[in-house]
Amino acid sequence: MARHPSPPQALVDRLRAICLDLPEAVEEAAWTGTRWCVAHKNFAHVVMIADGWPPAYAKATASDGPLCVLTFRTPRAAAQIGRLARAPYFLPRWWPDIAGMTLDDRTEWDDVERHVIDSYCALAPRKLARLVVDRR
């Protein structure tokens, strides 16, 4: 079985700091990469694309890699947010409310944090989302 590369540890560590600061967020190894969940719902997932694998991600980004990407949920249909259709963003078509962005040296981490928090709030039970909104 071929071994696929993991996302760079420094990027995973940076995402971990953002995600695990959210109430009841849990980190777990995903089928590839790492994901963070609340109430068993995935609000952030970091994946490394290499040699066209995983194919759904390679197709969504129009890149065979190497490329590290983060997917997250949006509070409304991603297609309604025009800037999510331009680099560094991409729109996978798995769910209408999912978007992604490439992570590299040019990444704006304030944007990453905002997207991750919005994603968390879109999926978290209301009482948990309220805790996050109240502390913003």
C-alpha positions, 0 to 999 in steps of 0.5 A, spaced: 500 500 500 502 506 498 504 511 503 501 518 502 504 524 505 502 528 511 500 535 512 507 539 514 507 538 522 508 546 523 501 547 519 497 542 523 500 545 530 498 551 528 491 549 526 491 545 532 492 551 536 486 554 533 481 548 533 482 546 540 481 552 543 474 551 541 469 548 546 469 541 546 473 540 539 476 534 538 482 532 534 482 526 530 486 522 524 482 522 518 482 517 512 488 522 510 490 528 514 487 531 520 481 533 522 477 537 528 470 535 530 465 538 534 459 533 536 462 528 531 461 533 526 468 535 522 469 543 522 476 543 519 480 538 515 487 539 513 490 534 507 496 534 503 495 533 496 501 529 492 501 526 485 494 527 484 492 523 491 487 524 494 483 525 487 477 529 489 482 534 492 486 534 486 480 535 482 477 540 486 484 544 487 485 543 479 492 541 482 496 534 483 500 537 488 504 537 492 499 542 496 497 542 503 489 544 503 484 546 509 477 544 508 471 548 512 464 549 512 461 556 511 455 559 514 451 559 508 452 556 501 459 557 499 458 558 492 454 565 494 461 567 497 464 570 491 471 570 494 471 563 495 472 561 488 478 565 487 485 563 490 487 561 495 480 558 496 477 553 492 470 550 492 469 542 492 462 540 490 461 535 496 457 539 500 454 546 498 457 549 504 464 547 504 470 551 502 477 550 502 484 554 502 491 552 500 496 553 506 503 555 504 508 561 506 503 566 504 497 564 508 493 569 512 492 566 519 487 571 521 483 568 515 484 561 517 482 562 524 476 566 522 474 561 517 475 555 522 471 559 528 465 560 523 465 553 521 465 550 528 459 555 529 455 553 523 456 545 526 456 546 533 450 545 538 447 552 539 450 552 546 457 551 544 457 556 538 454 561 543 460 561 548 464 562 542 460 568 539 460 571 546 467 571 547 469 574 540 
